[in-house]
Amino acid sequence: MALTPLHDRVLVRRTEGDEKTSGGLIIPDSAKEKPAEGEIVSCGEGARKDSGELIPMAVKAGDRVLFGKWSGTEVTVDGEELLMMKESDILGLLS
Protein backbone atom coordinates (compact mmCIF):
# COMPACT_ATOMS: atom_id res chain seq x y z
CA MET A 1 0.00 0.00 0.00
CA ALA A 2 1.36 3.42 -0.93
CA LEU A 3 0.39 6.52 1.01
CA THR A 4 0.61 9.94 -0.63
CA PRO A 5 0.11 12.99 1.60
CA LEU A 6 -2.33 15.67 0.46
CA HIS A 7 -1.90 19.45 0.38
CA ASP A 8 0.90 20.68 2.69
CA ARG A 9 1.46 17.43 4.58
CA VAL A 10 4.59 15.27 4.64
CA LEU A 11 5.28 11.65 5.56
CA VAL A 12 8.38 11.29 7.78
CA ARG A 13 10.42 8.25 8.86
CA ARG A 14 12.04 8.83 12.25
CA THR A 15 15.78 8.23 12.49
CA GLU A 16 16.96 5.81 15.14
CA GLY A 17 18.16 7.32 18.43
CA ASP A 18 21.51 6.67 20.06
CA GLU A 19 21.98 3.23 21.60
CA LYS A 20 24.65 4.42 24.06
CA THR A 21 25.43 7.51 26.09
CA SER A 22 28.66 9.43 25.54
CA GLY A 23 30.03 7.55 28.58
CA GLY A 24 29.32 4.18 26.95
CA LEU A 25 26.20 3.15 28.92
CA ILE A 26 23.59 1.27 26.88
CA ILE A 27 20.17 2.92 26.90
CA PRO A 28 17.26 0.44 27.20
CA ASP A 29 14.30 0.87 24.84
CA SER A 30 12.00 1.84 27.71
CA ALA A 31 14.21 4.83 28.61
CA LYS A 32 14.77 6.15 25.09
CA GLU A 33 13.04 9.28 23.91
CA LYS A 34 11.58 9.23 20.44
CA PRO A 35 13.91 11.15 18.14
CA ALA A 36 12.73 14.51 16.83
CA GLU A 37 14.47 14.14 13.51
CA GLY A 38 13.78 12.08 10.46
CA GLU A 39 13.77 11.70 6.71
CA ILE A 40 10.92 12.80 4.47
CA VAL A 41 9.44 9.83 2.63
CA SER A 42 6.90 11.75 0.52
CA CYS A 43 5.26 15.17 0.26
CA GLY A 44 1.96 16.60 -0.86
CA GLU A 45 1.76 19.15 -3.67
CA GLY A 46 1.62 22.17 -1.35
CA ALA A 47 -0.89 24.52 0.24
CA ARG A 48 -3.22 26.82 -1.70
CA LYS A 49 -3.85 30.52 -1.20
CA ASP A 50 -7.42 31.82 -1.04
CA SER A 51 -7.04 32.76 -4.72
CA GLY A 52 -6.31 29.09 -5.55
CA GLU A 53 -2.63 29.70 -6.33
CA LEU A 54 -0.37 26.81 -5.26
CA ILE A 55 2.30 27.52 -2.62
CA PRO A 56 5.08 25.00 -3.38
CA MET A 57 6.60 22.87 -0.61
CA ALA A 58 9.94 23.99 0.85
CA VAL A 59 10.96 20.36 1.48
CA LYS A 60 11.18 17.29 -0.74
CA ALA A 61 11.47 13.53 -0.34
CA GLY A 62 14.89 12.54 1.00
CA ASP A 63 15.42 15.72 3.08
CA ARG A 64 16.52 15.22 6.70
CA VAL A 65 14.40 17.38 8.99
CA LEU A 66 14.01 18.40 12.62
CA PHE A 67 10.46 18.56 14.01
CA GLY A 68 8.70 19.23 17.30
CA LYS A 69 8.59 16.50 19.94
CA TRP A 70 4.80 16.14 19.80
CA SER A 71 4.38 16.88 16.06
CA GLY A 72 2.49 14.70 13.66
CA THR A 73 0.24 11.69 13.76
CA GLU A 74 1.69 8.19 13.84
CA VAL A 75 0.55 5.99 10.96
CA THR A 76 1.54 2.45 10.02
CA VAL A 77 2.23 1.78 6.34
CA ASP A 78 3.28 -1.74 5.29
CA GLY A 79 4.23 -2.55 8.89
CA GLU A 80 6.47 0.53 9.26
CA GLU A 81 5.64 3.33 11.71
CA LEU A 82 5.77 6.75 10.06
CA LEU A 83 4.66 10.26 11.00
CA MET A 84 2.20 12.36 9.00
CA MET A 85 2.54 16.08 9.72
CA LYS A 86 1.98 19.49 8.22
CA GLU A 87 4.94 21.23 6.64
CA SER A 88 4.61 23.99 9.27
CA ASP A 89 5.43 21.41 12.02
CA ILE A 90 8.95 21.06 10.56
CA LEU A 91 11.43 23.24 12.44
CA GLY A 92 14.32 23.02 9.99
CA LEU A 93 16.42 21.07 7.51
CA LEU A 94 19.49 19.11 8.61
CA SER A 95 22.50 18.95 6.31
Residue frames as a rotation matrix with the C-alpha (Angstrom) as fourth column:
MET 1
0.584 0.812 0.000 0.00
0.812 -0.584 0.000 0.00
0.000 0.000 -1.000 0.00
ALA 2
-0.576 -0.723 0.380 1.36
0.716 -0.671 -0.192 3.42
0.394 0.162 0.905 -0.93
LEU 3
0.394 0.651 -0.649 0.39
0.858 -0.513 0.006 6.52
-0.329 -0.560 -0.761 1.01
THR 4
-0.449 -0.476 0.756 0.61
0.721 -0.693 -0.008 9.94
0.528 0.541 0.655 -0.63
PRO 5
-0.459 0.255 -0.851 0.11
0.658 -0.546 -0.518 12.99
-0.597 -0.798 0.083 1.60
LEU 6
0.268 0.625 0.733 -2.33
0.909 -0.417 0.023 15.67
0.320 0.660 -0.680 0.46
HIS 7
0.915 0.217 0.340 -1.90
0.175 -0.973 0.148 19.45
0.363 -0.076 -0.929 0.38
ASP 8
0.297 -0.841 0.451 0.90
-0.633 -0.528 -0.567 20.68
0.715 -0.117 -0.689 2.69
ARG 9
0.778 -0.011 0.629 1.46
-0.525 0.539 0.658 17.43
-0.346 -0.842 0.414 4.58
VAL 10
-0.029 -0.848 -0.529 4.59
-0.848 0.301 -0.436 15.27
0.529 0.435 -0.728 4.64
LEU 11
0.961 0.199 -0.192 5.28
-0.099 0.896 0.433 11.65
0.259 -0.397 0.881 5.56
VAL 12
0.209 -0.918 0.337 8.38
-0.874 -0.330 -0.356 11.29
0.438 -0.221 -0.871 7.78
ARG 13
0.646 -0.177 -0.743 10.42
0.319 0.946 0.052 8.25
0.694 -0.271 0.667 8.86
ARG 14
0.886 -0.334 0.321 12.04
-0.451 -0.458 0.766 8.83
-0.109 -0.824 -0.557 12.25
THR 15
0.112 -0.913 -0.392 15.78
-0.436 0.309 -0.845 8.23
0.893 0.265 -0.364 12.49
GLU 16
0.542 0.042 -0.840 16.96
0.552 0.736 0.392 5.81
0.634 -0.676 0.376 15.14
GLY 17
0.844 -0.207 0.494 18.16
-0.474 -0.717 0.510 7.32
0.249 -0.665 -0.704 18.43
ASP 18
-0.170 -0.985 0.008 21.51
-0.791 0.132 -0.597 6.67
0.587 -0.107 -0.802 20.06
GLU 19
0.531 0.283 -0.799 21.98
0.082 0.921 0.381 3.23
0.843 -0.268 0.466 21.60
LYS 20
0.096 -0.598 -0.796 24.65
0.969 0.239 -0.062 4.42
0.227 -0.765 0.602 24.06
THR 21
0.947 0.087 -0.310 25.43
0.198 -0.917 0.347 7.51
-0.253 -0.390 -0.885 26.09
SER 22
0.647 -0.761 0.048 28.66
-0.467 -0.446 -0.763 9.43
0.602 0.472 -0.644 25.54
GLY 23
0.032 -0.620 0.784 30.03
-0.984 0.117 0.133 7.55
-0.175 -0.775 -0.607 28.58
GLY 24
-0.724 -0.366 -0.584 29.32
-0.564 0.802 0.196 4.18
0.397 0.471 -0.787 26.95
LEU 25
-0.691 0.550 0.470 26.20
-0.185 0.493 -0.850 3.15
-0.699 -0.674 -0.239 28.92
ILE 26
-0.888 0.444 0.121 23.59
0.312 0.386 0.868 1.27
0.339 0.808 -0.481 26.88
ILE 27
-0.693 0.715 0.092 20.17
-0.680 -0.606 -0.413 2.92
-0.239 -0.349 0.906 26.90
PRO 28
-0.738 0.491 0.463 17.26
0.443 0.870 -0.217 0.44
-0.509 0.045 -0.859 27.20
ASP 29
-0.672 0.527 0.521 14.30
0.505 -0.189 0.842 0.87
0.542 0.829 -0.139 24.84
SER 30
0.278 0.865 -0.419 12.00
0.911 -0.099 0.400 1.84
0.304 -0.493 -0.815 27.71
ALA 31
0.204 -0.277 -0.939 14.21
0.625 -0.702 0.343 4.83
-0.754 -0.657 0.029 28.61
LYS 32
-0.747 -0.518 0.418 14.77
0.637 -0.376 0.673 6.15
-0.191 0.768 0.611 25.09
GLU 33
-0.078 0.683 -0.726 13.04
-0.130 -0.729 -0.672 9.28
-0.988 0.042 0.146 23.91
LYS 34
0.507 0.283 0.814 11.58
0.753 0.314 -0.578 9.23
-0.420 0.906 -0.054 20.44
PRO 35
-0.587 -0.808 -0.039 13.91
0.674 -0.515 0.530 11.15
-0.449 0.285 0.847 18.14
ALA 36
0.412 0.695 -0.589 12.73
0.242 -0.706 -0.665 14.51
-0.878 0.132 -0.459 16.83
GLU 37
-0.205 -0.442 -0.873 14.47
-0.798 -0.441 0.411 14.14
-0.567 0.781 -0.263 13.51
GLY 38
0.159 0.314 0.936 13.78
0.243 0.906 -0.345 12.08
-0.957 0.283 0.068 10.46
GLU 39
-0.904 -0.425 -0.031 13.77
0.023 -0.122 0.992 11.70
-0.426 0.897 0.120 6.71
ILE 40
-0.079 0.904 -0.421 10.92
-0.732 -0.340 -0.591 12.80
-0.677 0.261 0.688 4.47
VAL 41
-0.493 0.023 0.870 9.44
0.338 0.926 0.167 9.83
-0.802 0.376 -0.464 2.63
SER 42
-0.446 0.381 0.810 6.90
0.842 -0.128 0.524 11.75
0.303 0.916 -0.264 0.52
CYS 43
-0.831 0.133 -0.540 5.26
0.116 -0.909 -0.401 15.17
-0.544 -0.396 0.740 0.26
GLY 44
0.280 0.940 0.194 1.96
0.687 -0.055 -0.725 16.60
-0.671 0.336 -0.661 -0.86
GLU 45
0.145 -0.187 0.971 1.76
0.922 -0.331 -0.202 19.15
0.360 0.925 0.125 -3.67
GLY 46
-0.887 -0.456 0.078 1.62
0.385 -0.821 -0.423 22.17
0.257 -0.345 0.903 -1.35
ALA 47
-0.341 0.764 -0.548 -0.89
0.592 -0.278 -0.756 24.52
-0.730 -0.583 -0.357 0.24
ARG 48
-0.273 0.331 0.903 -3.22
0.845 -0.367 0.389 26.82
0.460 0.869 -0.180 -1.70
LYS 49
-0.988 0.001 -0.155 -3.85
0.061 -0.916 -0.396 30.52
-0.142 -0.401 0.905 -1.20
ASP 50
-0.227 0.965 -0.128 -7.42
0.115 -0.104 -0.988 31.82
-0.967 -0.239 -0.088 -1.04
SER 51
0.079 0.203 -0.976 -7.04
-0.848 -0.501 -0.173 32.76
-0.524 0.841 0.133 -4.72
GLY 52
0.932 0.287 0.220 -6.31
-0.168 0.882 -0.440 29.09
-0.320 0.374 0.871 -5.55
GLU 53
0.480 -0.836 -0.264 -2.63
-0.640 -0.128 -0.758 29.70
0.600 0.533 -0.596 -6.33
LEU 54
0.817 -0.227 -0.531 -0.37
0.389 0.895 0.217 26.81
0.426 -0.384 0.819 -5.26
ILE 55
0.565 -0.708 0.424 2.30
-0.824 -0.502 0.260 27.52
0.029 -0.497 -0.867 -2.62
PRO 56
0.409 -0.424 -0.808 5.08
-0.234 0.807 -0.542 25.00
0.882 0.411 0.231 -3.38
MET 57
0.956 -0.100 -0.275 6.60
0.289 0.461 0.839 22.87
0.043 -0.882 0.470 -0.61
ALA 58
0.580 -0.799 0.158 9.94
-0.803 -0.593 -0.056 23.99
0.139 -0.094 -0.986 0.85
VAL 59
-0.230 -0.614 0.755 10.96
-0.656 0.671 0.347 20.36
-0.719 -0.415 -0.557 1.48
LYS 60
0.242 0.263 -0.934 11.18
-0.888 0.447 -0.105 17.29
0.390 0.855 0.342 -0.74
ALA 61
0.993 0.114 -0.003 11.47
-0.108 0.941 0.320 13.53
0.039 -0.318 0.947 -0.34
GLY 62
0.430 -0.881 -0.199 14.89
0.672 0.459 -0.581 12.54
0.603 0.116 0.789 1.00
ASP 63
-0.006 -0.400 0.917 15.42
-0.341 -0.861 -0.378 15.72
0.940 -0.315 -0.131 3.08
ARG 64
-0.337 -0.130 -0.932 16.52
0.811 0.463 -0.358 15.22
0.478 -0.877 -0.050 6.70
VAL 65
-0.022 0.477 0.878 14.40
-0.108 -0.875 0.473 17.38
0.994 -0.085 0.071 8.99
LEU 66
-0.937 -0.149 -0.315 14.01
0.311 0.052 -0.949 18.40
0.158 -0.987 -0.003 12.62
PHE 67
-0.173 0.949 0.264 10.46
0.002 -0.268 0.963 18.56
0.985 0.168 0.045 14.01
GLY 68
-0.150 0.220 0.964 8.70
-0.901 -0.432 -0.042 19.23
0.408 -0.874 0.263 17.30
LYS 69
-0.905 -0.304 0.297 8.59
-0.418 0.764 -0.491 16.50
-0.078 -0.569 -0.819 19.94
TRP 70
-0.435 0.831 0.346 4.80
0.142 0.443 -0.885 16.14
-0.889 -0.336 -0.311 19.80
SER 71
-0.307 0.273 -0.911 4.38
-0.835 -0.536 0.121 16.88
-0.456 0.798 0.393 16.06
GLY 72
-0.593 0.043 -0.804 2.49
-0.692 0.484 0.536 14.70
0.412 0.874 -0.257 13.66
THR 73
0.452 0.765 0.460 0.24
-0.841 0.537 -0.068 11.69
-0.299 -0.356 0.885 13.76
GLU 74
-0.613 -0.696 0.374 1.69
-0.551 0.715 0.429 8.19
-0.567 0.057 -0.822 13.84
VAL 75
0.573 0.724 -0.384 0.55
-0.794 0.375 -0.478 5.99
-0.202 0.579 0.790 10.96
THR 76
-0.181 -0.589 0.787 1.54
-0.202 0.806 0.556 2.45
-0.962 -0.058 -0.265 10.02
VAL 77
0.586 0.263 -0.767 2.23
-0.788 -0.035 -0.614 1.78
-0.189 0.964 0.187 6.34
ASP 78
0.547 -0.318 -0.774 3.28
-0.306 0.785 -0.539 -1.74
0.779 0.532 0.332 5.29
GLY 79
0.694 -0.187 -0.695 4.23
0.625 0.636 0.453 -2.55
0.357 -0.749 0.558 8.89
GLU 80
-0.463 -0.886 0.029 6.47
0.791 -0.428 -0.437 0.53
0.400 -0.179 0.899 9.26
GLU 81
0.396 0.577 -0.714 5.64
0.838 -0.546 0.024 3.33
-0.376 -0.608 -0.700 11.71
LEU 82
-0.528 -0.473 0.705 5.77
0.730 -0.677 0.092 6.75
0.434 0.564 0.703 10.06
LEU 83
-0.380 0.389 -0.840 4.66
0.523 -0.659 -0.541 10.26
-0.763 -0.644 0.047 11.00
MET 84
-0.093 0.422 0.902 2.20
0.883 -0.384 0.271 12.36
0.460 0.821 -0.337 9.00
MET 85
-0.074 0.022 -0.997 2.54
0.716 -0.695 -0.069 16.08
-0.694 -0.719 0.036 9.72
LYS 86
0.930 0.345 0.125 1.98
0.347 -0.719 -0.602 19.49
-0.118 0.603 -0.789 8.22
GLU 87
0.236 -0.873 0.426 4.94
0.675 -0.168 -0.719 21.23
0.699 0.457 0.550 6.64
SER 88
0.325 -0.064 0.944 4.61
-0.386 -0.920 0.071 23.99
0.863 -0.387 -0.323 9.27
ASP 89
0.985 0.022 0.172 5.43
-0.165 0.420 0.892 21.41
-0.052 -0.907 0.417 12.02
ILE 90
0.484 -0.873 0.061 8.95
0.825 0.432 -0.365 21.06
0.292 0.227 0.929 10.56
LEU 91
0.770 -0.238 -0.592 11.43
0.271 -0.718 0.641 23.24
-0.578 -0.654 -0.489 12.44
GLY 92
0.359 -0.689 -0.630 14.32
-0.795 -0.579 0.180 23.02
-0.488 0.436 -0.756 9.99
LEU 93
0.898 -0.164 -0.408 16.42
-0.195 0.682 -0.705 21.07
0.394 0.713 0.580 7.51
LEU 94
0.573 -0.760 0.305 19.49
-0.206 0.227 0.952 19.11
-0.793 -0.608 -0.027 8.61
SER 95
0.721 -0.363 -0.590 22.50
-0.648 -0.052 -0.760 18.95
0.246 0.930 -0.272 6.31
